[in-house]
Amino acid sequence: MSTLALAVLLIATAFVMVPPLAGATIQTGPDERGIYIYYESLDNQAIYVGDKNINFYIRMVNSDDDQYTDDDPIRNCNLSIDQAVRDADGTTVESPIALWETREVNANATLYDGGYTYTFSGFQFDVKADAKPMYYNLTVRMSYYTSDGQRASFYGYIHFDISPRASLEDIYNLYPGDKKKGITVNVDVYSTLKDARLYLTAPSGFSWFGSSSQTISAFRSGSSYYDWYVPFTISVDDGLRPNVDGYIGTYRLEYENTYGLNIAEKGEVAFHVNALPMLSATMEIDEFVQGTTATTLIINIKNTGNVDLYESEVWINSVSTAFIFTASDHYEGSSTVSYSRVDIGDLRISESTTAEFSVVVDTFIPEGKHKILMDFSGYFYDPVYEIYRNVYTWWTSGTQGYYPVVNIDSSNVYLNPDYSTVEGMYGNLQVIDESAEVRVHSSTVLDLGGQLYDNWLYLYVENYGNIDYDNVVLKMETNTDESPFLNPIDSDSPHSEDIMISGSLWADRTVSQVAHLSIKPGTEPGVYLVPVTMTGINSDTGRVFSTDLEARITLRGLGPRLKITDVSPSEVKPGDDFTLKLTVTNVGDDTAWGTVLSVPPKVTEKEGVSSGVEDAVSTPEPESLPIYLGAIAPGEERVIEIPMKCSASTEGGQVYPFYFTINCTDSYGFHPEDDTLNYAVA
């Protein structure tokens, strides 16, 4: 603390003047009689809010540096302290003193001229529990009698300082957009605190993580005179700018002092926000059709940081995408044109400009959203440190993908999205695939006997891509050379009625839908690729689209039909060994491919009733005998001979049904139902 010299003024008996205060430190000389306060012990004491029994003394001096003779000596000197208290500027303020134990010392002392002193001791007071920590001045009055018997008084000031028992250090290293930022609030403790509780109120633009209140608290139990380090988690608004004084918050510190008093001290604490240069980027044209090989990206750039930028350049970061590349630098006349780095000059806070990049696009670029990462460089003026600083940005990877890093004078600020709302400089580019990855196919049976009118054609619509479609409507071409169909409502119409898919056509799903169509007369069976127009909404982009597809429609006739058209012998006798000769004929209108005839090993029943004979009629094989007949065209036949035996114990005159199973595949990959050929052994 600074030592306070006390001004003294000789006071006439009829007129009293108190010398003016001149700031926290009062430095004036003796009064006209040479009387002044030589020393006071109050100014050298550490006094805290709520302290008790503050003792001090005042030493007065009578110097001989004056023109008066009535001050040698002065007698009956008594000293008192005025109740009024002033601040450093001389303004009367609320007294911090709770109780004066002694504010008058009636010593009736004699004070000789020539530099003699007298010490008035025993002054004592208590400090209020809610006293404001600051500088205070007390008015001192010494009454006395001159050597010629006149009554006179001296007025002066003594100074003391009430200190807080603790104070908060300013909070540093905050950036715009901080979220869940861990900070440590340092509470400097100067005297013992018991059961301390801190209430910290953040200024506007700051918020405590996990709390809806601007005020947060912490508690430390027990008594301690050590500093207190309090952890908190804070968030900072994007738009806060750096300033020298910081953003002022307040605190309230409650505790019990060493005298058992409950104290509540208040104060201010500054939240300091650092400079954070940053630009944002948006695409003027933010989409193009898949298959585009080159384009010009016009990018709108805005200064979204909290400082002005000078001599800035921007460029597309190489990790943006594996499908977009900036064009090579080249000469235009004598000047070099660069698409890798574009000069945007000076950019004030919130100002915007544009930059153009000529890019080459990979034809296989996937559809969907592509994040184009961008960087910038330049320099800025830091108002806190009052210097110009260099800056450039780059990107690094984290748990949520790439995020920006701001390098300021070789020191990195990581804007991890887990802890910052500042997203960095990037634009989104939407690649549109206007050809939907959808297949339409169907199979129906054509009645060769006549036209199918208003046929229910079951269509299978398969979305084999990764995009969902809404409000899908199909229209199939009709009444053309490419289509075997007619619109049953209007046979002259070039397309079918709307075929609407209810709900969404989800990615990797197949739905079934009915189309009402007639088949043109004379249509042959076969596979037709029928043009189909598909419209709907791309659920990823929200765009309405229309695309042309081909529906693979299989029209089938009766298909292959295999029958046993001849058999010999017509009957056998018990005990005979014989060769069964069968003629199998395709009486259908399609080739039977991969035909297989299965012969059972034996017959044990006669017309559904057990004969009691285990093998009434049998083949030499213990298991079912498959016979491969191959492809049988319509009208073709195959002759099969099978060695067989009729058991001697077989009852004659009876019918023993012998069941042959035959299967095949038609020309379109379909399997007709297995057929059963019956042969009766009598």
C-alpha positions in Angstrom: 0.0 0.0 0.0 1.1 3.6 -0.5 1.9 5.8 2.4 -0.6 8.7 2.8 0.8 12.0 4.0 -1.7 14.1 5.8 -2.4 17.7 5.0 -2.7 20.0 7.9 -4.1 23.5 8.1 -4.1 26.0 10.9 -7.6 26.8 11.9 -8.6 30.2 13.4 -11.0 30.1 16.3 -13.7 31.8 14.3 -13.2 29.9 11.0 -12.5 26.3 10.2 -11.3 25.0 6.8 -10.6 21.3 5.9 -7.9 20.9 3.3 -9.0 19.4 0.0 -8.2 15.8 -0.9 -6.2 15.2 -4.1 -6.7 11.6 -5.0 -5.9 8.4 -3.2 -2.5 9.7 -2.0 -2.6 13.0 -0.1 0.7 14.9 0.0 0.6 18.4 1.6 2.9 20.1 4.0 2.4 21.4 7.6 -0.1 24.1 8.3 0.8 27.7 9.1 1.8 26.8 12.7 3.9 23.9 11.5 1.6 21.3 12.9 1.0 18.1 11.0 0.5 14.3 11.3 4.0 12.8 11.4 2.9 9.2 11.2 -0.2 7.0 11.4 -0.2 3.2 11.7 -3.5 2.5 10.1 -2.2 2.9 6.5 0.3 0.0 7.0 -2.2 -2.6 8.2 -3.8 -5.3 6.1 -7.5 -4.8 6.7 -10.2 -7.1 5.3 -13.9 -7.0 5.1 -15.5 -8.1 8.4 -12.3 -7.7 10.4 -12.5 -6.7 14.1 -10.4 -4.8 16.7 -8.4 -2.7 14.2 -6.0 -0.8 16.4 -3.9 2.1 15.3 -2.2 5.3 16.6 -1.5 8.7 15.2 1.7 10.6 15.9 1.5 14.5 15.7 4.4 16.9 15.4 4.9 20.6 16.2 7.6 21.9 13.9 9.5 25.2 14.3 9.3 26.0 10.6 6.7 28.8 11.0 6.3 32.5 11.9 4.1 32.1 14.9 5.3 32.3 18.5 2.0 31.1 20.2 2.7 27.5 19.3 5.6 27.0 21.7 4.2 25.0 23.3 0.6 24.1 22.5 -1.2 22.5 25.4 -4.2 20.3 26.2 -3.9 18.5 22.9 -6.7 16.0 22.3 -7.3 13.9 19.1 -10.6 12.6 17.6 -11.8 10.9 14.4 -14.8 12.3 12.5 -17.7 9.8 11.9 -17.9 10.8 8.3 -15.8 8.8 5.8 -14.7 10.0 2.4 -13.3 8.2 -0.7 -10.1 9.1 -2.5 -11.7 12.0 -4.3 -13.1 13.6 -1.2 -16.7 12.5 -1.7 -18.5 11.4 1.4 -19.4 7.7 1.2 -21.1 5.1 3.3 -18.9 4.3 6.3 -17.2 0.8 6.2 -16.9 1.0 10.0 -19.3 -1.1 12.0 -18.3 0.0 15.5 -15.8 2.5 16.9 -14.4 1.1 20.1 -12.3 4.3 20.5 -12.3 7.3 18.2 -11.3 10.0 20.7 -8.1 10.1 22.8 -8.2 12.9 25.4 -4.6 13.0 26.4 -4.4 16.7 27.3 -0.9 16.5 25.9 1.7 19.2 25.6 3.4 19.5 22.2 6.5 21.7 22.1 7.7 23.6 19.1 10.9 22.6 17.4 9.9 19.2 16.0 8.6 17.5 19.1 6.0 14.7 18.6 3.3 13.1 20.6 1.7 9.7 19.9 -2.1 9.4 20.4 -2.7 5.6 20.7 -5.6 3.4 21.4 -7.9 4.1 18.4 -10.0 1.0 17.5 -12.8 0.0 15.2 -14.6 -3.0 13.6 -15.2 -3.3 9.8 -18.6 -4.1 8.5 -19.3 -7.5 7.0 -20.6 -5.8 3.8 -18.0 -3.1 3.6 -16.9 -2.2 0.1 -13.2 -2.9 -0.6 -11.6 0.4 -1.6 -9.5 3.4 -0.3 -11.0 5.4 2.5 -10.0 8.7 4.2 -10.9 9.7 7.8 -10.9 13.3 9.0 -8.7 13.9 12.0 -9.2 16.8 14.4 -6.7 17.8 17.1 -8.0 20.5 19.5 -5.5 22.4 21.6 -4.7 25.7 23.3 -2.0 28.0 22.1 0.7 29.3 24.4 -1.2 32.6 24.8 -4.3 30.8 25.8 -6.3 30.8 22.5 -8.4 27.7 21.6 -7.5 26.3 18.2 -7.9 23.1 16.1 -5.9 21.2 13.4 -7.8 19.2 10.7 -6.2 16.6 8.5 -6.7 13.2 7.0 -5.5 9.7 7.5 -5.9 6.9 4.9 -6.6 3.2 5.0 -7.4 0.5 2.5 -10.0 -2.3 3.0 -9.1 -5.3 0.8 -11.1 -8.3 -0.2 -10.1 -11.6 1.3 -10.2 -13.0 -2.2 -10.5 -11.8 -5.8 -10.9 -13.5 -9.2 -8.3 -13.4 -12.0 -9.5 -12.5 -15.5 -10.5 -15.4 -17.8 -8.4 -15.7 -21.0 -8.0 -17.8 -24.1 -11.6 -17.8 -25.2 -12.6 -17.8 -28.9 -15.9 -17.0 -30.7 -17.9 -20.2 -31.2 -16.4 -22.1 -28.2 -18.7 -24.7 -26.9 -18.2 -27.0 -23.9 -14.9 -25.1 -23.4 -13.2 -26.1 -20.2 -11.9 -23.2 -18.2 -10.3 -22.7 -14.7 -11.4 -19.7 -12.7 -8.5 -18.7 -10.4 -9.7 -17.3 -7.0 -6.7 -15.5 -5.4 -7.1 -16.0 -1.6 -5.4 -13.4 0.7 -6.9 -14.5 4.0 -8.5 -17.6 5.4 -12.0 -18.4 4.1 -14.3 -20.9 5.6 -17.0 -22.8 3.5 -16.6 -20.5 0.5 -19.2 -20.4 -2.2 -18.6 -18.6 -5.5 -21.4 -17.3 -7.7 -20.1 -16.3 -11.1 -22.3 -14.4 -13.6 -21.2 -14.4 -17.2 -21.7 -11.3 -19.4 -24.0 -11.3 -22.4 -22.6 -13.5 -25.2 -21.4 -16.2 -22.8 -23.3 -19.1 -21.4 -22.5 -22.0 -19.0 -22.7 -25.4 -20.5 -25.5 -27.4 -19.0 -27.2 -24.4 -17.4 -30.0 -22.1 -18.6 -28.8 -19.4 -16.1 -26.1 -16.8 -16.7 -25.0 -17.5 -13.1 -23.2 -20.6 -12.0 -21.8 -21.6 -8.6 -19.2 -23.7 -6.9 -18.5 -24.6 -3.2 -15.3 -25.3 -1.2 -15.9 -26.7 2.3 -13.7 -26.1 5.3 -11.2 -23.4 6.1 -8.3 -22.6 3.8 -6.0 -19.7 2.9 -4.8 -21.4 -0.3 -5.8 -20.2 -3.7 -9.0 -21.8 -5.2 -9.0 -23.2 -8.8 -12.6 -23.7 -9.9 -13.3 -25.6 -13.2 -16.3 -24.6 -15.3 -17.5 -25.3 -18.9 -18.5 -22.3 -21.0 -19.8 -21.5 -24.5 -19.1 -18.3 -26.4 -21.2 -16.7 -29.1 -19.9 -16.6 -32.7 -20.0 -12.8 -33.1 -18.0 -11.6 -30.1 -15.0 -9.4 -31.1 -11.7 -9.0 -29.2 -11.2 -6.0 -27.0 -8.5 -4.8 -24.6 -10.8 -4.6 -21.5 -12.6 -7.9 -22.2 -16.3 -8.5 -21.5 -17.2 -7.8 -17.8 -18.9 -10.3 -15.7 -19.6 -10.2 -11.9 -19.1 -12.5 -9.0 -20.3 -12.9 -5.4 -18.1 -14.7 -2.9 -19.8 -15.9 0.3 -17.7 -17.2 3.2 -17.2 -17.1 6.9 -14.3 -15.1 8.1 -11.9 -15.8 11.0 -14.2 -13.8 13.4 -17.2 -16.0 12.6 -19.0 -13.4 10.4 -20.7 -14.4 7.2 -19.2 -12.2 4.5 -20.4 -11.6 0.9 -17.9 -9.9 -1.3 -18.8 -8.7 -4.8 -16.5 -7.9 -7.7 -16.0 -7.9 -11.5 -14.1 -10.3 -13.7 -13.2 -9.9 -17.4 -13.8 -12.5 -20.0 -11.2 -12.1 -22.8 -12.1 -13.2 -26.3 -9.2 -13.7 -28.8 -9.1 -12.7 -32.4 -10.4 -15.5 -34.8 -10.2 -14.7 -38.5 -12.7 -16.8 -40.5 -14.4 -16.9 -43.9 -17.5 -18.7 -45.1 -18.2 -20.0 -48.6 -21.5 -20.6 -50.5 -21.8 -21.9 -54.0 -23.7 -19.6 -56.4 -24.6 -22.7 -58.4 -24.6 -25.5 -55.9 -25.5 -28.5 -58.2 -24.7 -30.0 -61.5 -25.8 -33.2 -63.4 -23.7 -36.3 -63.1 -21.5 -36.7 -66.1 -20.4 -33.0 -66.2 -16.6 -33.1 -66.9 -15.7 -29.4 -66.4 -17.4 -26.4 -64.8 -16.8 -23.0 -63.2 -17.5 -22.8 -59.5 -18.6 -19.2 -58.5 -18.2 -19.0 -54.7 -19.6 -16.2 -52.5 -17.1 -15.5 -49.7 -18.0 -13.6 -46.5 -15.8 -12.5 -43.6 -17.5 -14.3 -40.7 -14.6 -13.8 -38.3 -14.2 -11.1 -35.6 -11.4 -9.1 -37.3 -10.8 -7.5 -40.7 -8.6 -9.4 -43.1 -6.0 -7.9 -45.5 -4.3 -9.2 -48.6 -6.2 -12.5 -48.5 -6.1 -15.4 -50.9 -8.5 -18.4 -51.1 -8.1 -21.9 -52.6 -9.8 -25.3 -52.7 -8.2 -27.8 -50.2 -6.8 -30.9 -51.8 -8.7 -33.2 -49.4 -12.1 -31.8 -50.5 -13.0 -34.6 -52.8 -11.3 -37.2 -55.0 -13.5 -36.2 -57.9 -13.0 -32.5 -58.4 -9.7 -30.8 -59.4 -8.8 -27.2 -60.1 -7.6 -26.4 -63.6 -3.9 -25.9 -64.2 -2.4 -22.4 -64.0 -1.9 -20.9 -67.5 -0.9 -17.7 -69.3 -3.3 -15.3 -70.8 -1.0 -12.9 -72.7 1.8 -12.1 -70.4 -0.2 -12.7 -67.2 -0.5 -15.9 -65.3 -4.0 -17.0 -64.5 -4.3 -19.2 -61.4 -7.2 -21.3 -60.4 -5.4 -22.9 -57.5 -5.2 -19.6 -55.5 -7.5 -16.6 -56.0 -6.7 -13.2 -54.6 -9.7 -11.6 -52.8 -7.7 -8.6 -51.3 -9.0 -6.9 -48.1 -12.3 -8.0 -46.5 -13.8 -6.2 -43.6 -15.9 -8.0 -41.0 -19.3 -9.1 -42.6 -18.2 -8.0 -46.0 -18.5 -10.3 -49.0 -16.9 -11.0 -52.3 -16.7 -13.7 -55.0 -14.1 -16.0 -56.3 -14.2 -18.2 -59.5 -12.5 -21.6 -59.8 -12.3 -23.6 -63.0 -12.6 -27.2 -62.1 -12.3 -30.6 -63.8 -14.9 -33.2 -62.7 -14.5 -37.0 -62.7 -17.3 -38.5 -64.8 -17.7 -41.1 -62.1 -18.4 -38.7 -59.3 -21.1 -40.2 -57.1 -24.4 -38.5 -56.9 -25.3 -36.7 -53.7 -23.8 -33.9 -51.7 -20.1 -33.2 -51.9 -18.4 -30.9 -49.3 -15.9 -28.6 -51.0 -13.3 -27.6 -48.3 -11.6 -24.3 -48.8 -8.7 -22.4 -47.2 -7.5 -18.8 -47.0 -4.5 -16.8 -45.9 -3.8 -13.2 -45.1 -3.1 -11.0 -42.1 -5.1 -9.0 -39.6 -4.7 -6.4 -36.9 -5.0 -7.8 -33.3 -6.5 -5.0 -31.1 -5.6 -6.8 -27.9 -1.9 -7.1 -28.6 -1.9 -4.1 -30.9 0.1 -5.9 -33.7 -0.5 -7.3 -37.2 -0.5 -11.1 -37.3 -0.4 -13.6 -40.1 -3.1 -16.3 -40.6 -3.8 -19.3 -42.8 -6.1 -22.2 -42.5 -6.0 -26.0 -43.1 -8.2 -29.0 -42.4 -7.6 -32.1 -40.2 -9.7 -35.1 -39.5 -11.7 -36.0 -36.4 -14.6 -38.1 -35.2 -17.0 -36.1 -37.3 -14.9 -35.9 -40.5 -12.7 -33.0 -41.5 -12.7 -29.8 -39.5 -10.8 -26.5 -39.9 -7.6 -25.4 -38.1 -6.7 -21.7 -38.0 -2.9 -21.0 -37.8 -2.1 -17.6 -36.3 1.6 -16.8 -36.2 2.5 -20.5 -36.2 0.0 -21.3 -33.3 -2.9 -23.5 -34.2 -6.5 -23.0 -33.1 -8.4 -26.3 -33.7 -12.1 -25.8 -34.4 -13.2 -29.3 -33.6 -17.0 -29.5 -34.0 -17.2 -31.3 -30.7 -16.0 -28.0 -29.0 -16.7 -25.2 -31.5 -19.6 -23.9 -33.6 -17.3 -22.3 -36.2 -17.6 -24.5 -39.2 -14.9 -23.2 -41.4 -14.8 -22.3 -45.1 -16.6 -24.8 -47.3 -19.5 -25.1 -49.8 -21.8 -27.9 -50.6 -22.1 -29.1 -54.2 -25.0 -31.4 -55.1 -24.4 -33.9 -57.9 -27.7 -34.9 -59.5 -28.1 -38.3 -61.2 -31.1 -37.8 -63.4 -31.3 -41.5 -64.4 -33.1 -43.3 -61.7 -31.6 -46.7 -60.8 -35.0 -48.5 -61.2 -35.9 -51.7 -63.1 -39.4 -52.6 -64.3 -40.2 -56.2 -65.3 -43.2 -58.6 -65.5 -44.3 -61.9 -66.9 -47.8 -62.8 -68.0 -49.4 -65.7 -70.0 -50.7 -64.9 -73.4 -53.8 -66.7 -74.5 -53.1 -67.7 -78.1 -56.8 -68.2 -78.7 -57.5 -64.5 -78.7 -56.7 -60.9 -77.5 -56.3 -60.3 -73.7 -58.6 -57.3 -73.0 -58.0 -55.2 -69.9 -55.4 -57.7 -68.6 -54.1 -57.3 -65.1 -50.4 -57.1 -65.8 -48.4 -57.4 -62.5 -45.4 -55.2 -62.7 -42.4 -55.5 -60.4 -40.7 -52.1 -59.8 -37.2 -52.6 -58.3 -35.2 -49.7 -56.9 -31.7 -51.0 -56.9 -30.1 -47.6 -56.1 -29.5 -45.8 -52.8 -32.1 -43.0 -53.2 -35.7 -43.1 -52.1 -38.4 -41.7 -54.5 -41.7 -40.3 -53.6 -44.9 -39.7 -55.6 -43.8 -42.2 -58.3 -45.9 -42.4 -61.4 -45.2 -44.8 -64.3 -46.6 -44.5 -67.9 -46.0 -47.4 -70.3 -45.9 -46.9 -74.0 -48.8 -48.4 -75.9 -49.9 -48.7 -79.5 -46.4 -48.6 -81.0 -44.0 -51.0 -82.7 -42.0 -51.3 -79.5 -45.0 -52.1 -77.3 -47.3 -55.2 -77.5 -50.0 -53.4 -75.5 -53.0 -51.1 -76.0 -54.7 -48.8 -73.6 -57.9 -50.6 -72.8 -59.8 -47.3 -72.3 -58.4 -45.6 -75.4 -56.8 -48.0 -77.9 -55.3 -45.1 -79.8 -53.5 -43.6 -76.8 -49.7 -43.6 -77.0 -49.4 -44.5 -73.4 -51.2 -46.4 -70.6 -53.1 -44.8 -67.8 -51.1 -43.6 -64.8 -49.6 -46.4 -62.8 -49.2 -44.8 -59.4 -47.0 -46.4 -56.6 -48.5 -45.7 -53.2 -46.1 -44.5 -50.5 -42.4 -44.3 -51.3 -40.3 -46.4 -53.6 -37.6 -47.1 -51.0 -34.0 -47.8 -52.0 -33.1 -51.5 -52.3 -36.7 -52.5 -52.4 -39.1 -54.0 -54.9 -42.8 -53.2 -55.1 -45.6 -54.9 -57.1 -48.1 -52.8 -59.0 -51.0 -53.7 -61.3 -51.3 -52.1 -64.8 -54.5 -52.4 -66.8 -53.4 -53.2 -70.4 -54.7 -55.0 -73.5 -52.5 -57.1 -75.8 -52.5 -56.2 -79.4 -53.9 -58.8 -81.7 -51.3 -61.0 -83.4 -48.7 -60.5 -80.6 -46.3 -63.4 -80.4 -44.9 -64.7 -77.2 -41.5 -63.4 -76.3 -39.6 -60.8 -74.3 -40.4 -57.1 -75.0 -38.5 -54.1 -73.8 -41.3 -51.6 -73.5 -40.5 -47.9 -73.0 -41.7 -46.5 -69.6 -41.7 -42.9 -68.4 -41.1 -42.5 -64.6 -41.8 -39.3 -62.7 -41.5 -38.5 -59.0 -39.6 -36.6 -56.3 -36.0 -37.4 -55.4 -36.2 -37.5 -51.6 -32.5 -36.6 -51.2 -32.7 -33.4 -53.2 -36.4 -32.7 -53.2 -36.2 -32.2 -56.9 -39.0 -33.3 -59.3 -37.6 -35.6 -61.9 -38.6 -37.5 -65.0 -36.6 -40.3 -66.5 -37.0 -42.9 -69.3 -36.8 -46.6 -68.5 -37.4 -49.9 -70.3 -39.8 -52.4 -68.8 -38.7 -56.0 -69.5 -42.1 -57.7 -70.2 -42.3 -61.5 -70.9 -45.4 -62.6 -72.7 -45.7 -66.4 -72.5 -48.2 -68.7 -74.3 -49.3 -72.1 -73.0 -45.7 -73.2 -72.6 -44.4 -76.7 -73.0 -47.0 -79.5 -72.4 -45.6 -83.1 -72.2 -47.9 -86.1 -72.6 -47.5 -89.9 -72.9 -49.0 -90.4 -76.4 -48.1 -94.1 -76.8 -47.3 -97.1 -74.5 -46.5 -100.8 -75.0 -47.1 -103.5 -74.0 -50.7 -102.6 -73.1 -50.8 -105.4 -70.4 -48.5 -108.0 -68.8 -48.9 -111.2 -66.9 -47.7 -112.1 -63.4 -44.1 -113.3 -63.5 -43.3 -111.6 -66.8 -40.1 -109.7 -67.5 -40.9 -107.0 -70.0 -39.7 -103.7 -71.6 -42.0 -100.8 -71.1 -41.9 -98.5 -74.2 -43.2 -94.9 -73.7 -43.6 -92.1 -76.3 -43.5 -88.6 -74.7 -44.8 -85.8 -76.9 -44.6 -82.0 -76.4 -48.2 -80.8 -77.3 -47.5 -77.2 -76.1 -46.3 -74.1 -77.9 -42.9 -73.7 -76.3 -39.8 -75.9 -76.1 -39.4 -78.0 -73.0 -35.8 -77.5 -71.9 -33.9 -79.8 -69.7 -36.7 -82.4 -69.6 -36.3 -85.1 -67.0 -38.7 -88.1 -66.5 -38.6 -89.8 -63.1 -39.6 -93.5 -63.0 -40.7 -94.9 -59.6 -38.9 -98.1 -58.6 -42.0 -100.1 -57.9 -45.8 -100.2 -57.5 -47.3 -101.7 -54.4 -51.0 -100.6 -54.7 -53.8 -101.4 -57.0 -56.1 -98.5 -57.7 -55.3 -96.9 -54.2 -55.7 -100.2 -52.3 -52.6 -102.1 -51.0 -52.1 -105.3 -52.9 -50.2 -107.0 -50.1 -47.4 -107.5 -52.6 -44.3 -105.4 -51.9 -43.2 -105.1 -55.5 -46.1 -105.9 -57.7 -44.5 -104.1 -60.6 -40.9 -102.9 -60.4 -37.7 -101.7 -62.1 -34.3 -103.2 -61.6 -33.3 -100.0 -59.7 -33.8 -99.7 -55.9 -34.5 -96.0 -56.1 -36.4 -93.6 -58.4 -34.9 -93.6 -61.8 -34.4 -90.2 -63.5 -34.2 -90.3 -67.3 -32.9 -87.2 -69.0 -34.8 -86.4 -72.2 -33.2 -83.0 -73.1 -35.0 -80.3 -75.1 -38.3 -81.2 -76.7 -39.6 -78.7 -79.2 -43.3 -78.2 -79.8 -44.7 -81.3 -81.7 -41.5 -83.3 -81.0 -41.6 -86.7 -79.2 -39.2 -88.9 -77.3 -39.3 -92.7 -77.0 -38.1 -94.3 -73.8 -37.6 -98.0 -73.1 -37.5 -99.2 -69.4 -36.8 -102.9 -68.4 -39.4 -104.0 -65.8 -40.7 -107.1 -64.0 -44.1 -108.1 -62.9 -44.0 -110.2 -59.7 -45.3 -113.8 -59.9 -47.3 -113.2 -56.8 -49.1 -110.2 -58.4 -52.8 -110.8 -58.6 -53.9 -110.9 -62.3 -56.8 -109.1 -63.7 -56.1 -106.0 -61.6 -55.0 -102.4 -62.5 -51.8 -101.2 -61.0 -51.3 -97.4 -61.7 -47.7 -96.6 -62.5 -46.9 -92.8 -61.9 -44.1 -91.1 -63.9 -43.1 -87.5 -62.9 -41.8 -85.2 -65.6 -40.5 -81.6 -65.3 -38.8 -79.0 -67.5 -38.1 -75.3 -68.0 -39.7 -73.0 -70.6 -37.9 -70.6 -72.9 -38.2 -67.8 -70.4 -36.7 -69.5 -67.4 -39.9 -70.5 -65.8 -40.6 -74.0 -64.5 -44.1 -75.3 -65.4 -45.7 -77.4 -62.6 -44.5 -81.0 -62.5 -46.7 -83.3 -64.6 -47.7 -86.8 -63.7 -48.0 -89.5 -66.4 -50.1 -92.5 -65.5 -49.5 -96.0 -66.8 -51.7 -98.8 -65.6 -50.5 -102.4 -65.5 -53.4 -104.8 -65.8 
